[in-house]
Amino acid sequence: MVSPILPMAGKMDQQQFTQQVIWMGEWTRSPEWAVSRVNSPRSILWLILEGNKQVRIKGMSYCLAPGDLVIIPPHTLHSVAASPDTDCPVLQLALGCDLKSGNDDFFVKFGFPHVTRIESTETLEWLAESWRTLMNSVREYRKLNRMDAKAEAQSVDKGRSIELAYWYSNVQSDFFQLFSLLIHTMRERIVARPTPKDTRVEQACAILSEHLDGKTQISEIASRVFLSESHLRLLFRQTLGISPKSYLRRARMEKARELLSMTDLDLAEISRLLGFENQSRFSREFRQSESVSPKIYRRQWKNF
């Protein structure tokens, strides 16, 4: 499994803005490469440099070509079809990450389109160069981090700590350089000022997300955000269109997808962490939510 590389935080629109790079790569995919009904817990970004590929994202079909920037927000169902009629592979830059503005996914909040054609050759080259620069910094940081951890475990001198800090700062600056280019490229296609949520609902969502075991009562959460329980339920309906209980169920499934794809925890331990009374109950609810069993979901993610 792939472990998170680096968390960062800053301020944007007076809300906490956080990002976490999970993985990066430059991939050459064969025409036979295909995946079916992937539902990633992280945002996935592709920059297509060569070749063509047919994808389906949230029920919409797209024929990808060189110059296409693909943004797939977390928990968005997507598939990639094989291309038996061509011998040309697909060359793509790839990035898996978390980007949040407050409690919201950044790409969803600002309405980023799933596929955008980068018409300018110069802009495409800038994006590719910035992408590869970040990829190199991430690679160096991860390598030094592993060496530093090994040195600490062996109780030897850790002279590499300053070099680790150097690459840490490089990853930060390189990520925000790429991020700035993405926003600049997409600024006319995204929402400049999304409708703000009720801060009390955001606070309640944060509390629910921190207590996925379900042991915290809705009445207690309402009290912590200075509302009655009935008023909190009403605000949830008005703001999110669902009840606090439904939000908790959704948050549990999001965390389950994350644990299945990013860790090697067994199903019994995941069930316990998420507050299910037993593994059977967890598997049943997961299948109802995702249309596949937890084991099949984990296998699909590994293949992806």
Backbone as numpy.savetxt, mean C-alpha at the origin, in Angstrom:
# Nx Ny Nz CAx CAy CAz Cx Cy Cz
8.99 -13.60 2.77 8.16 -12.40 2.77 9.03 -11.14 2.77
8.51 -10.05 2.24 9.25 -8.80 2.16 8.91 -7.95 3.37
9.93 -7.41 4.02 9.68 -6.57 5.19 9.71 -5.11 4.79
8.99 -4.24 5.53 9.02 -2.83 5.21 10.43 -2.27 5.25
10.71 -1.33 4.39 12.05 -0.78 4.30 12.23 0.39 5.24
11.34 1.35 5.16 11.61 2.58 5.87 10.36 3.42 6.03
9.97 3.75 7.26 8.84 4.66 7.45 9.32 6.10 7.54
8.50 7.02 7.06 8.81 8.45 7.15 7.53 9.20 7.45
7.68 10.40 7.97 6.49 11.18 8.28 6.75 12.65 8.04
5.68 13.40 7.77 5.78 14.83 7.57 4.40 15.43 7.74
4.25 16.71 7.43 2.96 17.37 7.55 2.47 17.79 6.18
1.20 17.56 5.91 0.59 18.00 4.67 -0.85 18.35 4.97
-1.26 19.57 4.58 -2.62 20.02 4.83 -2.99 19.86 6.30
-2.00 20.09 7.19 -2.21 20.03 8.64 -2.65 18.65 9.10
-2.36 17.63 8.29 -2.61 16.26 8.69 -1.29 15.50 8.64
-1.19 14.42 9.39 0.01 13.61 9.35 0.13 12.92 8.00
1.26 13.10 7.36 1.54 12.47 6.08 2.64 11.45 6.28
2.37 10.21 5.99 3.36 9.16 6.22 3.53 8.32 4.96
4.72 7.79 4.80 4.99 6.90 3.69 5.91 5.79 4.15
5.79 4.67 3.50 6.62 3.50 3.80 6.86 2.74 2.51
8.12 2.63 2.12 8.48 1.86 0.94 8.54 0.39 1.35
7.83 -0.47 0.62 7.80 -1.89 0.94 8.74 -2.68 0.03
8.66 -2.43 -1.25 9.56 -3.09 -2.20 9.68 -2.24 -3.46
10.77 -2.48 -4.19 10.98 -1.83 -5.48 11.66 -2.81 -6.42
11.52 -2.58 -7.70 12.20 -3.46 -8.65 12.07 -2.96 -10.07
12.96 -3.46 -10.91 12.88 -3.26 -12.35 12.72 -4.64 -12.95
11.55 -4.91 -13.48 11.17 -6.27 -13.88 11.05 -6.40 -15.39
11.48 -7.54 -15.88 11.18 -7.93 -17.26 10.22 -9.10 -17.19
8.98 -8.88 -17.61 7.93 -9.89 -17.52 7.73 -10.55 -18.88
7.67 -11.86 -18.87 7.44 -12.60 -20.11 6.00 -12.43 -20.57
5.73 -12.68 -21.86 4.33 -12.59 -22.34 3.38 -13.53 -21.60
3.92 -14.62 -21.04 3.07 -15.60 -20.34 2.71 -15.16 -18.93
3.38 -14.13 -18.42 3.12 -13.71 -17.04 1.69 -13.25 -16.87
1.03 -13.80 -15.84 -0.36 -13.44 -15.56 -0.63 -13.63 -14.07
-1.50 -12.82 -13.52 -1.98 -12.98 -12.15 -3.49 -12.77 -12.16
-4.17 -13.44 -11.26 -5.63 -13.38 -11.26 -6.15 -12.87 -9.92
-6.94 -11.81 -9.97 -7.66 -11.29 -8.81 -6.75 -11.04 -7.61
-5.73 -10.21 -7.83 -4.84 -9.81 -6.74 -5.46 -8.65 -5.99
-5.34 -8.68 -4.67 -5.88 -7.62 -3.82 -4.81 -7.25 -2.82
-3.94 -6.33 -3.19 -2.76 -6.01 -2.38 -3.11 -5.08 -1.22
-2.49 -5.30 -0.04 -2.70 -4.37 1.07 -1.91 -3.08 0.93
-1.06 -2.99 -0.09 -0.24 -1.80 -0.32 -0.57 -1.19 -1.68
-0.21 0.06 -1.85 -0.31 0.67 -3.17 0.76 0.08 -4.08
0.41 -0.14 -5.34 1.34 -0.65 -6.34 1.45 0.36 -7.46
2.68 0.72 -7.81 2.92 1.64 -8.91 3.81 0.96 -9.95
3.44 1.10 -11.21 4.25 0.60 -12.32 4.52 1.74 -13.28
5.70 1.74 -13.86 6.01 2.62 -14.98 6.43 1.72 -16.14
5.62 1.66 -17.18 5.87 0.75 -18.30 6.87 1.40 -19.25
7.98 0.69 -19.49 9.03 1.22 -20.36 9.05 0.54 -21.72
8.72 -0.75 -21.76 8.70 -1.48 -23.03 7.58 -2.52 -22.99
7.02 -2.83 -24.15 6.05 -3.91 -24.27 4.62 -3.47 -23.96
3.71 -4.41 -24.13 2.28 -4.17 -23.89 1.72 -5.26 -22.99
0.72 -4.89 -22.20 0.10 -5.86 -21.30 -1.34 -5.46 -21.05
-2.21 -6.45 -20.96 -3.63 -6.21 -20.66 -3.86 -6.41 -19.17
-4.41 -5.38 -18.51 -4.72 -5.49 -17.09 -6.18 -5.10 -16.86
-6.68 -5.56 -15.75 -8.05 -5.20 -15.33 -7.96 -4.70 -13.89
-8.39 -3.46 -13.67 -8.31 -2.83 -12.36 -9.69 -2.36 -11.96
-10.19 -2.92 -10.87 -11.49 -2.53 -10.34 -12.58 -2.60 -11.41
-12.54 -3.68 -12.21 -13.57 -3.91 -13.21 -13.34 -3.22 -14.54
-12.31 -2.38 -14.66 -12.01 -1.67 -15.91 -10.79 -2.30 -16.58
-10.86 -2.48 -17.91 -9.76 -3.07 -18.66 -8.88 -1.97 -19.27
-7.58 -2.21 -19.24 -6.61 -1.27 -19.80 -5.57 -2.05 -20.60
-5.19 -1.53 -21.75 -4.09 -2.09 -22.52 -2.87 -1.21 -22.27
-1.94 -1.71 -21.46 -0.78 -0.92 -21.08 0.24 -0.89 -22.21
0.88 0.27 -22.35 1.89 0.48 -23.39 3.02 1.31 -22.80
4.16 1.39 -23.51 5.28 2.21 -23.01 4.84 3.64 -22.72
5.25 4.14 -21.55 4.86 5.48 -21.14 3.68 5.51 -20.19
3.08 4.35 -19.90 1.93 4.33 -18.99 2.39 4.27 -17.53
1.83 5.14 -16.72 2.02 5.12 -15.27 0.79 4.49 -14.66
0.98 3.41 -13.92 -0.12 2.67 -13.32 -0.08 2.86 -11.81
-1.21 3.25 -11.22 -1.33 3.41 -9.77 -2.52 2.57 -9.30
-2.23 1.56 -8.50 -3.26 0.67 -7.97 -3.31 0.87 -6.46
-4.33 1.56 -5.94 -4.41 1.78 -4.49 -4.55 0.47 -3.73
-4.30 0.50 -2.43 -4.43 -0.73 -1.65 -5.85 -1.27 -1.68
-5.93 -2.60 -1.60 -7.22 -3.30 -1.53 -8.06 -3.09 -2.79
-7.38 -2.91 -3.92 -8.06 -2.74 -5.20 -7.85 -4.00 -6.03
-8.93 -4.67 -6.35 -8.85 -5.93 -7.09 -8.33 -5.67 -8.50
-7.30 -6.43 -8.90 -6.76 -6.28 -10.24 -6.20 -7.61 -10.74
-6.15 -7.73 -12.06 -5.65 -8.95 -12.72 -4.77 -8.55 -13.89
-3.84 -9.42 -14.23 -2.97 -9.23 -15.39 -3.14 -10.44 -16.29
-3.43 -10.21 -17.57 -3.67 -11.31 -18.51 -2.40 -11.67 -19.25
-2.26 -12.95 -19.58 -1.15 -13.39 -20.42 -1.32 -12.82 -21.83
-0.20 -12.73 -22.56 -0.21 -12.20 -23.93 0.35 -13.25 -24.88
-0.45 -14.26 -25.23 0.06 -15.38 -26.04 0.38 -15.00 -27.49
-0.11 -13.85 -27.96 0.06 -13.47 -29.36 1.31 -12.64 -29.62
2.17 -12.51 -28.62 3.39 -11.71 -28.80 4.58 -12.41 -28.14
5.76 -12.13 -28.66 6.98 -12.65 -28.06 7.72 -11.58 -27.27
7.17 -10.38 -27.23 7.86 -9.24 -26.61 7.58 -9.21 -25.11
8.62 -9.19 -24.29 8.42 -9.06 -22.84 8.05 -7.63 -22.48
7.64 -7.45 -21.24 7.30 -6.13 -20.71 8.38 -5.72 -19.72
8.95 -4.53 -19.94 9.92 -3.97 -19.01 9.21 -2.90 -18.19
9.22 -3.03 -16.87 8.51 -2.08 -16.02 9.29 -1.81 -14.74
9.19 -0.57 -14.28 9.66 -0.21 -12.95 8.49 -0.39 -12.00
8.76 -0.92 -10.82 7.67 -1.24 -9.89 8.00 -0.73 -8.49
6.95 -0.33 -7.79 7.08 0.17 -6.43 5.87 -0.25 -5.62
6.10 -0.82 -4.45 5.04 -1.12 -3.50 5.23 -0.25 -2.27
4.20 0.46 -1.85 4.38 1.42 -0.76 3.07 1.70 -0.05
3.19 2.33 1.10 2.07 2.93 1.82 2.21 4.44 1.75
1.16 5.12 1.37 1.14 6.58 1.38 -0.16 7.01 2.03
-0.06 7.73 3.14 -1.28 8.12 3.85 -1.26 9.61 4.17
-2.43 10.20 4.08 -2.67 11.55 4.55 -3.69 11.42 5.68
-3.22 11.56 6.90 -4.07 11.23 8.03 -4.31 9.73 8.05
-5.57 9.32 8.12 -5.92 7.90 8.09 -6.28 7.43 6.68
-6.21 8.33 5.71 -6.68 8.01 4.36 -5.52 7.64 3.45
-5.78 6.73 2.53 -4.80 6.45 1.50 -4.65 7.68 0.61
-3.43 8.09 0.35 -3.18 9.33 -0.38 -3.73 9.28 -1.80
-3.50 8.16 -2.50 -3.93 8.06 -3.89 -5.45 8.07 -4.01
-6.12 7.45 -3.05 -7.59 7.46 -3.06 -8.12 8.84 -2.71
-7.54 9.45 -1.69 -8.02 10.75 -1.21 -7.96 11.81 -2.30
-6.87 11.79 -3.10 -6.70 12.83 -4.11 -7.10 12.35 -5.52
-7.74 11.20 -5.58 -8.36 10.76 -6.83 -7.39 10.50 -7.97
-6.24 9.88 -7.69 -5.30 9.55 -8.76 -5.91 8.53 -9.71
-5.84 8.75 -11.02 -6.35 7.75 -11.98 -5.50 6.48 -11.95
-6.11 5.37 -12.32 -5.38 4.10 -12.31 -4.29 4.07 -13.38
-4.56 4.59 -14.56 -3.59 4.55 -15.65 -3.51 5.93 -16.30
-2.29 6.41 -16.47 -2.05 7.70 -17.11 -0.93 7.56 -18.13
-1.16 8.01 -19.35 -0.12 7.99 -20.37 0.78 9.23 -20.21
2.08 8.99 -20.03 3.04 10.07 -19.96 3.46 10.40 -21.38
2.92 11.48 -21.90 3.14 11.82 -23.30 4.53 12.39 -23.56
5.07 13.11 -22.60 6.37 13.77 -22.77 7.50 12.77 -22.55
8.35 12.61 -23.55 9.51 11.72 -23.42 10.44 12.21 -22.31
10.58 13.53 -22.20 11.44 14.10 -21.17 10.92 13.77 -19.78
9.62 13.92 -19.57 9.03 13.60 -18.27 9.18 12.13 -17.95
8.97 11.27 -18.94 9.12 9.83 -18.74 10.55 9.49 -18.32
11.50 10.13 -18.95 12.91 9.88 -18.61 13.22 10.37 -17.21
12.66 11.54 -16.83 12.86 12.04 -15.47 12.29 11.07 -14.44
11.08 10.58 -14.69 10.46 9.64 -13.76 11.29 8.36 -13.63
11.72 7.81 -14.76 12.50 6.58 -14.74 13.82 6.78 -14.00
14.47 7.92 -14.25 15.74 8.21 -13.57 15.54 8.35 -12.07
14.50 9.10 -11.68 14.21 9.29 -10.26 13.84 7.98 -9.59
13.07 7.15 -10.29 12.66 5.83 -9.79 13.88 4.98 -9.51
14.82 4.93 -10.47 16.02 4.09 -10.33 16.95 4.63 -9.25
17.01 5.96 -9.10 17.83 6.54 -8.04 17.31 6.11 -6.67
15.98 6.18 -6.48 15.38 5.72 -5.22 15.63 4.24 -5.03
15.50 3.47 -6.08 15.70 2.03 -5.99 17.13 1.70 -5.52
18.10 2.44 -6.03 19.48 2.22 -5.62 19.69 2.59 -4.15
19.10 3.71 -3.71 19.23 4.11 -2.31 18.58 3.10 -1.38
17.42 2.60 -1.77 16.73 1.58 -0.98 17.59 0.32 -0.88
18.19 -0.07 -2.00 19.03 -1.27 -2.03 20.23 -1.12 -1.08
20.89 0.04 -1.14 22.05 0.27 -0.28 21.64 0.33 1.19
20.53 1.00 1.46 20.06 1.09 2.84 19.76 -0.29 3.41
19.06 -1.10 2.64 18.71 -2.43 3.12 19.95 -3.27 3.35
20.92 -3.19 2.45 22.15 -3.97 2.59 22.90 -3.57 3.85
23.07 -2.27 4.07 23.77 -1.80 5.25 22.99 -2.08 6.52
21.67 -2.00 6.44 20.85 -2.29 7.62 21.02 -3.74 8.07
21.07 -4.65 7.08 21.29 -6.06 7.43 22.68 -6.26 8.04
23.68 -5.59 7.48 25.04 -5.71 8.01 25.13 -5.13 9.41
24.45 -4.00 9.63 24.46 -3.36 10.94 23.80 -4.25 11.99
22.68 -4.87 11.60 21.96 -5.77 12.52 22.82 -6.98 12.85
23.54 -7.49 11.85 24.41 -8.64 12.07 25.56 -8.28 13.01
26.14 -7.09 12.81 27.22 -6.63 13.68 26.75 -6.48 15.12
25.53 -5.94 15.28 24.98 -5.77 16.63 24.75 -7.12 17.29
24.27 -8.09 16.52 24.03 -9.43 17.08 25.33 -10.10 17.51
26.44 -9.77 16.81 27.74 -10.37 17.13 28.56 -9.53 18.09
27.96 -8.41 18.55 28.61 -7.51 19.51 29.96 -7.01 19.02
30.03 -6.65 17.74 31.26 -6.09 17.19 31.04 -4.60 16.93
32.14 -3.91 16.62 32.07 -2.47 16.39 31.16 -2.14 15.22
30.25 -1.19 15.41 29.30 -0.81 14.35 29.74 0.50 13.70
30.85 0.45 13.00 31.36 1.66 12.36 30.52 2.11 11.18
29.58 1.29 10.77 28.77 1.63 9.60 27.56 2.50 9.94
27.35 2.82 11.22 26.13 3.52 11.61 25.97 4.86 10.89
27.08 5.62 10.72 26.97 6.91 10.06 26.64 6.71 8.58
27.19 5.63 7.98 26.88 5.35 6.59 25.41 4.94 6.45
24.89 4.22 7.44 23.49 3.84 7.44 22.61 5.09 7.51
22.99 6.05 8.34 22.23 7.30 8.44 22.28 8.07 7.12
23.43 7.99 6.45 23.57 8.66 5.15 22.58 8.09 4.14
22.49 6.76 4.05 21.58 6.15 3.08 20.12 6.31 3.51
19.88 6.38 4.83 18.53 6.66 5.33 18.05 8.00 4.80
18.89 9.02 4.92 18.51 10.35 4.44 18.39 10.36 2.92
19.21 9.56 2.22 19.10 9.46 0.77 17.76 8.90 0.34
17.30 7.86 1.05 16.00 7.27 0.71 14.90 8.30 0.91
14.99 9.05 2.01 13.99 10.10 2.24 13.96 11.11 1.10
15.10 11.68 0.79 15.13 12.73 -0.23 14.78 12.18 -1.61
15.24 10.96 -1.91 14.96 10.38 -3.23 13.48 10.04 -3.38
12.86 9.57 -2.27 11.44 9.28 -2.36 10.65 10.55 -2.63
10.94 11.61 -1.90 10.17 12.83 -2.07 10.46 13.50 -3.42
11.63 13.25 -3.98 11.90 13.72 -5.34 10.98 13.01 -6.33
10.88 11.67 -6.21 9.98 10.92 -7.08 8.53 11.32 -6.84
8.17 11.48 -5.58 6.81 11.84 -5.22 6.45 13.21 -5.80
7.39 14.17 -5.73 7.17 15.49 -6.28 6.96 15.42 -7.79
7.73 14.60 -8.47 7.57 14.44 -9.91 6.21 13.84 -10.25
5.78 12.86 -9.46 4.48 12.24 -9.70 3.36 13.27 -9.57
3.39 14.06 -8.50 2.35 15.07 -8.30 2.39 16.12 -9.41
3.60 16.54 -9.79 3.73 17.53 -10.86 3.15 17.00 -12.17
3.41 15.71 -12.44 2.92 15.10 -13.67 1.41 14.94 -13.65
0.84 14.66 -12.47 -0.59 14.32 -12.37 -1.45 15.47 -11.88
-0.87 16.66 -11.66 -1.59 17.71 -10.94 -2.89 18.13 -11.60
-2.99 17.99 -12.92 -4.23 18.38 -13.60 -5.26 17.26 -13.63
-4.89 16.09 -13.13 -5.79 14.93 -13.18 -6.27 14.51 -11.79
-5.80 15.18 -10.75 -6.16 14.77 -9.40 -6.97 15.88 -8.71
-7.56 15.53 -7.56 -8.38 16.47 -6.80 -7.47 17.37 -5.99
-7.56 18.67 -6.22 -6.67 19.62 -5.54 -6.97 19.71 -4.05
-8.28 19.76 -3.70 -8.67 19.88 -2.30 -9.83 18.93 -2.02
-9.51 17.72 -1.55 -10.59 16.77 -1.25 -11.46 17.26 -0.10
-12.70 16.81 -0.09 -13.63 17.19 0.98 -13.14 16.65 2.32
-12.95 17.51 3.31 -12.43 17.04 4.60 -13.45 16.18 5.35
-12.93 15.23 6.12 -13.80 14.40 6.95 -14.00 15.07 8.31
-15.05 14.66 8.98 -15.26 15.09 10.36 -14.11 14.54 11.20
-13.41 15.40 11.91 -12.23 14.97 12.67 -12.59 13.95 13.75
-13.83 14.03 14.27 -14.23 13.07 15.29 -14.37 11.67 14.70
-14.83 11.59 13.46 -14.91 10.29 12.78 -13.50 9.77 12.51
-12.60 10.65 12.09 -11.22 10.24 11.84 -10.58 9.71 13.12
-10.82 10.38 14.23 -10.27 9.93 15.50 -10.84 8.56 15.88
-12.15 8.39 15.69 -12.79 7.12 16.01 -12.24 6.00 15.12
-12.02 6.31 13.84 -11.45 5.31 12.92 -10.06 4.89 13.37
-9.28 5.89 13.81 -7.93 5.58 14.28 -7.97 4.67 15.51
-8.90 4.94 16.43 -9.02 4.10 17.63 -9.44 2.69 17.25
-10.41 2.58 16.35 -10.85 1.25 15.90 -9.71 0.49 15.24
-8.91 1.19 14.45 -7.80 0.53 13.75 -6.71 0.09 14.71
-6.62 0.75 15.86 -5.63 0.37 16.86 -6.12 -0.75 17.76
-7.42 -1.06 17.72 -8.00 -2.09 18.59 -8.83 -3.06 17.74
-8.13 -3.76 16.85 -8.81 -4.66 15.93 -9.33 -5.92 16.60
-8.92 -6.16 17.85 -9.41 -7.34 18.55 -10.87 -7.20 18.96
-11.45 -6.00 18.78 -12.86 -5.81 19.05 -13.22 -5.71 20.52
-12.23 -5.61 21.38 -12.50 -5.57 22.82 -12.92 -4.18 23.30
-12.64 -3.15 22.49 -13.04 -1.79 22.85 -14.46 -1.54 22.37
-15.34 -1.17 23.28 -16.75 -0.97 22.96 -16.96 0.35 22.20
-17.99 0.37 21.35 -18.31 1.57 20.59 -18.64 2.73 21.54
-19.30 2.41 22.63 -19.66 3.46 23.60 -18.40 4.09 24.19
-17.36 3.28 24.42 -16.11 3.81 24.95 -15.42 4.72 23.93
-15.44 4.30 22.67 -14.85 5.11 21.60 -15.60 6.43 21.47
-16.92 6.38 21.52 -17.73 7.60 21.44 -17.37 8.57 22.57
-17.17 8.01 23.74 -16.82 8.85 24.88 -15.46 9.52 24.67
-14.53 8.80 24.06 -13.18 9.33 23.86 -13.16 10.46 22.82
-14.15 10.49 21.93 -14.21 11.59 20.95 -15.33 12.57 21.30
-15.84 12.46 22.55 -16.79 13.42 23.11 -18.12 13.43 22.33
-18.61 12.23 22.05 -19.90 12.08 21.39 -20.70 11.02 22.12
-22.02 11.06 21.94 -22.83 9.93 22.39 -22.67 8.80 21.40
-22.99 7.60 21.81 -22.85 6.46 20.91 -23.76 6.60 19.69
-24.97 7.08 19.89 -25.91 7.22 18.78 -25.44 8.29 17.79
-24.85 9.38 18.31 -24.34 10.44 17.43 -23.14 9.94 16.62
-22.28 9.15 17.26 -21.13 8.59 16.55 -21.60 7.68 15.41
-22.58 6.84 15.70 -23.10 5.95 14.65 -23.69 6.76 13.49
-24.38 7.85 13.83 -24.97 8.70 12.80 -23.88 9.35 11.93
-22.81 9.86 12.58 -21.72 10.49 11.83 -21.02 9.49 10.92
-20.87 8.26 11.39 -20.26 7.22 10.56 -21.10 6.99 9.30
-22.40 6.92 9.49 -23.30 6.71 8.35 -23.23 7.88 7.37
-23.22 9.10 7.93 -23.21 10.28 7.08 -21.87 10.46 6.36
-20.77 10.14 7.04 -19.44 10.39 6.49 -18.92 9.23 5.65
-19.07 8.00 6.14 -18.48 6.83 5.49 -19.50 5.92 4.83
-20.77 6.11 5.19 -21.80 5.26 4.62 -21.90 3.89 5.25
-21.20 3.67 6.36 -21.22 2.38 7.04 -21.26 2.62 8.55
-21.54 1.58 9.30 -21.57 1.67 10.76 -20.15 1.47 11.32
-19.91 1.86 12.57 -18.61 1.59 13.19 -18.26 0.10 13.18
-19.25 -0.77 13.37 -19.01 -2.20 13.35 -18.54 -2.66 11.98
-19.17 -2.13 10.93 -18.75 -2.48 9.57 -17.36 -1.96 9.27
-17.05 -0.76 9.79 -15.70 -0.22 9.60 -14.67 -1.12 10.27
-14.97 -1.59 11.48 -14.06 -2.50 12.18 -13.87 -3.78 11.39
-14.95 -4.32 10.85 -14.84 -5.54 10.05 -13.95 -5.32 8.83
-14.13 -4.17 8.18 -13.31 -3.84 7.00 -11.84 -3.68 7.40
-11.60 -2.99 8.52 -10.22 -2.77 8.98 -9.56 -4.09 9.34
-10.32 -5.00 9.92 -9.79 -6.33 10.24 -9.33 -7.06 8.98
-10.16 -6.99 7.93 -9.82 -7.68 6.70 -8.61 -7.03 6.03
-8.49 -5.71 6.12 -7.31 -5.03 5.58 -6.05 -5.50 6.30
-6.13 -5.59 7.64 -4.98 -6.05 8.41 -4.69 -7.51 8.11
-5.72 -8.31 7.92 -5.53 -9.72 7.59 -4.78 -9.86 6.26
-5.17 -9.06 5.26 -4.48 -9.11 3.97 -3.01 -8.73 4.13
-2.77 -7.73 4.96 -1.39 -7.31 5.20 -0.58 -8.41 5.86
-1.12 -9.03 6.89 -0.39 -10.08 7.61 -0.17 -11.32 6.74
-1.16 -11.64 5.91 -1.01 -12.80 5.03 0.04 -12.57 3.96
0.13 -11.35 3.46 1.05 -11.08 2.36 2.44 -10.67 2.82
2.55 -10.07 4.00 3.83 -9.48 4.42 4.51 -10.22 5.56
3.87 -11.24 6.12 4.48 -12.00 7.22 4.31 -13.49 6.97
4.98 -14.27 7.79 4.84 -15.73 7.75 4.04 -16.25 8.94
3.31 -15.38 9.61 2.48 -15.81 10.73 1.47 -16.86 10.28
1.26 -17.88 11.11 0.26 -18.89 10.73 -1.14 -18.36 10.96
-2.13 -19.05 10.41 -3.50 -18.56 10.45 -4.04 -18.47 11.87
-3.62 -19.39 12.72 -4.09 -19.35 14.10 -3.63 -18.08 14.81
-2.37 -17.67 14.57 -1.85 -16.47 15.20 -2.52 -15.22 14.64
-2.75 -15.18 13.33 -3.45 -14.04 12.73 -4.86 -13.93 13.28
-5.52 -15.07 13.42 -6.87 -15.09 13.99 -6.87 -14.49 15.39
-5.88 -14.87 16.19 -5.79 -14.38 17.57 -5.53 -12.87 17.60
-4.59 -12.40 16.76 -4.25 -10.98 16.74 -5.45 -10.11 16.35
-6.31 -10.65 15.49 -7.45 -9.88 15.01 -8.71 -10.09 15.85
-8.59 -10.85 16.93 -9.70 -10.98 17.86 -10.77 -11.97 17.48
-10.49 -12.88 16.52 -11.47 -13.91 16.16 -11.43 -15.02 17.20
-12.60 -15.59 17.47 -12.68 -16.60 18.52 -11.94 -17.88 18.14
-11.80 -18.13 16.84 -11.03 -19.29 16.41 -10.63 -19.12 14.93
-9.75 -20.00 14.46 -9.26 -19.90 13.08 -10.38 -20.14 12.08
-11.30 -21.03 12.42 -12.39 -21.34 11.51 -13.26 -20.11 11.25
-13.54 -19.35 12.30 -14.35 -18.13 12.15 -13.62 -17.10 11.29
-12.31 -16.97 11.53 -11.52 -16.04 10.72 -11.53 -16.45 9.24
-11.31 -17.72 8.96 -11.28 -18.19 7.58 -12.62 -17.97 6.89
-13.70 -18.18 7.63 -15.03 -18.01 7.06 -15.29 -16.54 6.70
-14.94 -15.63 7.62 -15.17 -14.21 7.35 -14.25 -13.70 6.24
-13.02 -14.23 6.21 -12.10 -13.79 5.16 -12.61 -14.24 3.78
-13.10 -15.46 3.70 -13.63 -15.95 2.43 -14.85 -15.14 1.99
-15.69 -14.77 2.94 -16.86 -13.95 2.61 -16.44 -12.58 2.07
-15.35 -12.03 2.61 -14.89 -10.72 2.20 -14.11 -10.74 0.90
-13.24 -11.74 0.71 -12.30 -11.75 -0.41 -12.62 -12.77 -1.49
-13.59 -13.63 -1.25 -14.00 -14.68 -2.19 -12.95 -15.77 -2.37
-11.91 -15.76 -1.55 -10.91 -16.84 -1.54 -10.55 -17.11 -0.08
-9.99 -18.26 0.18 -9.57 -18.59 1.54 -8.27 -17.87 1.87
-7.93 -17.73 3.16 -6.66 -17.10 3.53 -5.45 -17.82 2.92
-5.48 -19.13 2.85 -4.35 -19.88 2.28 -4.18 -19.57 0.80
-5.28 -19.53 0.07 -5.18 -19.23 -1.37 -4.72 -17.78 -1.58
-5.21 -16.85 -0.76 -4.79 -15.45 -0.88 -3.29 -15.35 -0.68
-2.76 -16.01 0.35 -1.31 -15.96 0.61 -0.54 -16.57 -0.56
-1.03 -17.65 -1.12 -0.35 -18.28 -2.25 -0.37 -17.37 -3.46
-1.50 -16.70 -3.73 -1.57 -15.77 -4.85 -0.57 -14.63 -4.69
-0.46 -14.11 -3.47 0.44 -13.00 -3.25 1.90 -13.42 -3.46
2.25 -14.63 -3.00 3.62 -15.12 -3.20 3.93 -15.26 -4.68
2.97 -15.74 -5.44 3.17 -15.88 -6.89 3.31 -14.52 -7.55
2.57 -13.52 -7.03 2.67 -12.18 -7.59 4.05 -11.58 -7.36
